Amino acid sequence: MISSAPQQLAPITIITGGSEGIGKALALEFAQGGFDLLLVARSQQRLEKTAHEISATHDINVLTLKCDLAEEDSGGKITSFLKHKNYYCQYLVNNAGFGLAGDFAKHDEATIRNLVDLNVRALTDLSRQFLPDMLERGDGGILNIASMGGLLPGPYQAAYYASKAYVISLTKALSWESWGTGVQISALAPGPVKTKFHARMGARSELYVKSGAGISAAKAARMGYSGFMCGKCLIIPGILSQLGAVALKIIPHDLLMPFMAWFLKARIQHNPKSGDRF
Ligand SMILES: NC(=O)c1ccc[n+]([C@@H]2O[C@H](COP(=O)([O-])OP(=O)(O)OC[C@H]3O[C@@H](n4cnc5c(N)ncnc54)[C@H](OP(=O)(O)O)[C@@H]3O)[C@@H](O)[C@H]2O)c1
C-alpha cells in the first residue's frame, strides 16, 4: 500500500558533487523545476558560491553539506542533516565521481580504493538508503551519473570505466525492480563533457582530450534532467554519443579495444603519483 509523504517533512533533491561541473548544471535544472536542493561536496567555499548563485535566480531553498562521500559514514551524515532540517529525500542525484588516467598498475592502491569508494560504494549506499522510502511513498527517484565509458572496457582508464559499468548495470537492474512503483531510476551516460574532470584525473595529452570533443555541462544536464523526468532508463546526451552507443551494440568490444587504447593512452609519459607529466 502506498503511503503519503512523511508528515511535516518537506521534499528535497540531493545532488552529490553539486558544486560544479555537471552536478552544478543539474542543480540548475532541478532549481528551474522548482525543487529545493541539498548540494553535497567537500569544498564548503565552492558549495556556498554555487548555492548563492542558484538561490539568487530561483525561488527555492538551497542547502549545502560539506561531506567527503568516499568516507564510510557519509550516508549517515546526510540522513542526520536532512532530519535536522526537516526534509526527506524525494530525488537523489548520484553525480560525484572522479577518474584516473594512466596504467592501472602504476596508480597507488589507496587512490584506486578511493575511486571505488566514491564512484561505486557511496552511490550504492545512498541508493540503498533512500530507495525504500521512495518505494513506500510511490514517488521520487534516483538519477545516477554514469558515463559512455561504462559501455565498454577502457584501457588506461581501467578502474574508472569499470566503475561506470557497475553504475549502468545497477541502474538498469533497479529500474526493472522499481517498474510500476512510481519511482524513476535512470542513468545519464555522457561522452566527454567540458569540465575540470579530465585535468583533475591527469588526462591532458590523450587524443580524446586533445581533440577538444565534448558537449557542455549545461547540455548534458538539460538532456539528463528531461530524460529522467520523462522516464528514460539510460540517457545518452548528444547525437554523436548516441550513434557511438548504437555502434557499441553492434561491434564486438574485443575489436574496439585497440582503438580505445589508442584513444585513451597518454601521449606524454605520466607519473600518476605526482599527478603531473614529465
Ligand atoms: N566530464 C566528463 O567528461 C564526464 C563524462 C561522463 C561522466 N562524467 C561523470 O559526471 C560526474 C561529474 O563529473 P564532472 O565532470 O562534473 O566533474 P567535476 O567538474 O570534477 O566535479 C566533480 C564534483 O564532485 C565533487 N566531489 C568530488 N569528489 C568528492 C567526494 N569525495 N565527496 C563529495 N563530493 C566530491 C566535487 O566537489 P569537491 O571537489 O569540492 O568535493 C565537484 O562538485 C562524475 O561522476 C563523472 O564520472 C563526467
The ligand as an SDF file (V2000), in Angstrom:
LIG
                    3D

 48 52  0  0  0  0  0  0  0  0999 V2000
   33.3060   15.4300  -17.5410 N   0  0  0  0  0  0  0  0  0  0  0  0
   33.1010   14.3550  -18.3010 C   0  0  0  0  0  0  0  0  0  0  0  0
   33.5970   14.2480  -19.4520 O   0  0  0  0  0  0  0  0  0  0  0  0
   32.2030   13.2520  -17.8050 C   0  0  0  0  0  0  0  0  0  0  0  0
   31.7130   12.3330  -18.7610 C   0  0  0  0  0  0  0  0  0  0  0  0
   30.9080   11.2960  -18.3320 C   0  0  0  0  0  0  0  0  0  0  0  0
   30.5760   11.1730  -16.9980 C   0  0  0  0  0  0  0  0  0  0  0  0
   31.0630   12.0590  -16.0770 N   0  0  0  0  0  0  0  0  0  0  0  0
   30.6870   11.8770  -14.6710 C   0  0  0  0  0  0  0  0  0  0  0  0
   29.9490   13.0100  -14.2520 O   0  0  0  0  0  0  0  0  0  0  0  0
   30.1320   13.2160  -12.8490 C   0  0  0  0  0  0  0  0  0  0  0  0
   30.5360   14.6650  -12.6060 C   0  0  0  0  0  0  0  0  0  0  0  0
   31.6830   14.9380  -13.3810 O   0  0  0  0  0  0  0  0  0  0  0  0
   32.1800   16.4380  -13.6440 P   0  0  0  0  0  0  0  0  0  0  0  0
   32.7830   16.4360  -14.9890 O   0  0  0  0  0  0  0  0  0  0  0  0
   31.1150   17.4040  -13.3260 O   0  0  0  0  0  0  0  0  0  0  0  0
   33.3550   16.5050  -12.5640 O   0  0  0  0  0  0  0  0  0  0  0  0
   33.9610   17.7740  -11.7660 P   0  0  0  0  0  0  0  0  0  0  0  0
   33.7940   19.0130  -12.5690 O   0  0  0  0  0  0  0  0  0  0  0  0
   35.3270   17.3470  -11.3550 O   0  0  0  0  0  0  0  0  0  0  0  0
   33.0240   17.9000  -10.4710 O   0  0  0  0  0  0  0  0  0  0  0  0
   33.0350   16.8950   -9.5140 C   0  0  0  0  0  0  0  0  0  0  0  0
   32.0950   17.2650   -8.3570 C   0  0  0  0  0  0  0  0  0  0  0  0
   32.1210   16.1930   -7.4120 O   0  0  0  0  0  0  0  0  0  0  0  0
   32.5530   16.6840   -6.1340 C   0  0  0  0  0  0  0  0  0  0  0  0
   33.3370   15.6460   -5.4720 N   0  0  0  0  0  0  0  0  0  0  0  0
   34.4810   15.0790   -5.9100 C   0  0  0  0  0  0  0  0  0  0  0  0
   34.9300   14.1890   -5.0140 N   0  0  0  0  0  0  0  0  0  0  0  0
   34.0370   14.1830   -3.9850 C   0  0  0  0  0  0  0  0  0  0  0  0
   33.9580   13.4850   -2.7540 C   0  0  0  0  0  0  0  0  0  0  0  0
   34.8990   12.5980   -2.3630 N   0  0  0  0  0  0  0  0  0  0  0  0
   32.9030   13.7300   -1.9330 N   0  0  0  0  0  0  0  0  0  0  0  0
   31.9570   14.6390   -2.2860 C   0  0  0  0  0  0  0  0  0  0  0  0
   31.9830   15.3250   -3.4340 N   0  0  0  0  0  0  0  0  0  0  0  0
   33.0100   15.1020   -4.2740 C   0  0  0  0  0  0  0  0  0  0  0  0
   33.3690   17.9410   -6.4790 C   0  0  0  0  0  0  0  0  0  0  0  0
   33.4220   18.8700   -5.3910 O   0  0  0  0  0  0  0  0  0  0  0  0
   34.6420   18.8380   -4.2980 P   0  0  0  0  0  0  0  0  0  0  0  0
   35.9090   18.6510   -5.0740 O   0  0  0  0  0  0  0  0  0  0  0  0
   34.5350   20.1490   -3.5890 O   0  0  0  0  0  0  0  0  0  0  0  0
   34.3340   17.6800   -3.4010 O   0  0  0  0  0  0  0  0  0  0  0  0
   32.5380   18.5120   -7.6340 C   0  0  0  0  0  0  0  0  0  0  0  0
   31.4070   19.1870   -7.1240 O   0  0  0  0  0  0  0  0  0  0  0  0
   31.2020   12.1960  -12.4210 C   0  0  0  0  0  0  0  0  0  0  0  0
   30.5540   11.0870  -11.8350 O   0  0  0  0  0  0  0  0  0  0  0  0
   31.8580   11.7980  -13.7160 C   0  0  0  0  0  0  0  0  0  0  0  0
   32.3750   10.4980  -13.6580 O   0  0  0  0  0  0  0  0  0  0  0  0
   31.8660   13.1050  -16.4610 C   0  0  0  0  0  0  0  0  0  0  0  0
  1  2  1  0
  2  3  2  0
  2  4  1  0
  4  5  1  0
  4 48  2  0
  5  6  2  0
  6  7  1  0
  7  8  2  0
  8  9  1  0
  8 48  1  0
  9 10  1  0
  9 46  1  0
 10 11  1  0
 11 12  1  0
 11 44  1  0
 12 13  1  0
 13 14  1  0
 14 15  2  0
 14 16  1  0
 14 17  1  0
 17 18  1  0
 18 19  2  0
 18 20  1  0
 18 21  1  0
 21 22  1  0
 22 23  1  0
 23 24  1  0
 23 42  1  0
 24 25  1  0
 25 26  1  0
 25 36  1  0
 26 27  1  0
 26 35  1  0
 27 28  2  0
 28 29  1  0
 29 30  1  0
 29 35  2  0
 30 31  1  0
 30 32  2  0
 32 33  1  0
 33 34  2  0
 34 35  1  0
 36 37  1  0
 36 42  1  0
 37 38  1  0
 38 39  2  0
 38 40  1  0
 38 41  1  0
 42 43  1  0
 44 45  1  0
 44 46  1  0
 46 47  1  0
M  CHG  2   8   1  16  -1
M  END
$$$$
